[in-house]
Amino acid sequence: MGSPDDLAQATTEELAALAEAAISLLAERADPEAFGHLLRLTRIVGEGVGVAARATAQRGSWAGVADIAGTSRQAAWERWRAP
């Protein structure tokens, strides 16, 4: 396994591919522990999407976030604005 420093050097595409592969492997296991990890990851990903949406809006606009998400600017703002 790579260290956190190795992961920090990975490209966005490499990180996404690694995350997808890990999630797929966890999902294929008939293991309650793997299921528990997937539930925890669901929460982490949900929170991460909000953080990324707000950061993207800060660097650009909510219209840009909406374009990426395939929704309206208003819907993106309502869903991911800071609580």
C-alpha positions in Angstrom: 0.0 0.0 0.0 1.1 3.5 -0.7 1.7 6.1 2.0 -0.4 9.2 2.4 2.6 11.1 0.8 2.4 8.8 -2.2 -1.4 9.5 -2.5 -0.8 13.2 -2.3 1.4 13.0 -5.4 -1.2 11.1 -7.4 -3.2 12.8 -10.1 -7.0 13.3 -9.7 -7.6 10.5 -12.2 -5.3 8.1 -10.3 -7.0 8.9 -7.0 -10.5 8.4 -8.5 -9.5 5.1 -10.1 -8.0 3.8 -6.8 -11.1 4.9 -4.9 -13.4 3.2 -7.4 -11.4 0.0 -7.3 -11.4 -0.1 -3.5 -15.1 0.5 -3.3 -15.8 -2.2 -5.9 -13.7 -4.7 -4.0 -15.3 -3.9 -0.7 -18.8 -4.3 -2.3 -17.9 -7.7 -3.7 -17.0 -9.1 -0.3 -19.6 -11.0 1.7 -18.3 -9.5 4.8 -20.2 -7.4 7.4 -17.0 -5.4 8.2 -16.7 -4.5 4.5 -20.3 -3.4 4.5 -19.7 -1.2 7.5 -16.7 0.4 5.8 -18.9 1.1 2.8 -21.5 2.8 4.9 -18.8 5.0 6.5 -17.4 5.8 3.1 -20.8 6.9 1.9 -20.9 9.5 4.7 -17.3 10.6 4.0 -18.0 10.9 0.2 -21.2 12.9 0.9 -19.4 15.3 3.1 -16.5 15.5 0.6 -18.9 16.4 -2.2 -20.2 19.3 -0.3 -16.7 20.5 0.5 -15.6 20.2 -3.1 -18.8 21.9 -4.4 -18.2 24.9 -2.1 -14.5 25.1 -3.0 -15.4 24.9 -6.7 -17.9 27.7 -6.3 -15.4 29.9 -4.4 -12.9 29.5 -7.3 -15.5 29.9 -10.0 -19.2 30.1 -9.5 -22.3 28.1 -8.5 -23.1 27.9 -12.2 -19.8 26.0 -12.7 -20.8 23.6 -9.9 -24.2 23.2 -11.5 -22.7 22.4 -14.9 -20.5 19.7 -13.4 -23.4 18.2 -11.3 -25.9 18.4 -14.2 -28.4 20.6 -12.3 -29.4 24.2 -12.1 -27.3 26.8 -10.3 -30.1 27.3 -7.7 -30.4 23.6 -7.0 -26.6 23.3 -6.6 -26.5 26.3 -4.2 -29.4 25.0 -2.2 -27.9 21.5 -1.9 -24.2 22.4 -1.1 -24.0 25.9 0.3 -22.5 26.2 3.7 -24.9 25.1 6.5 
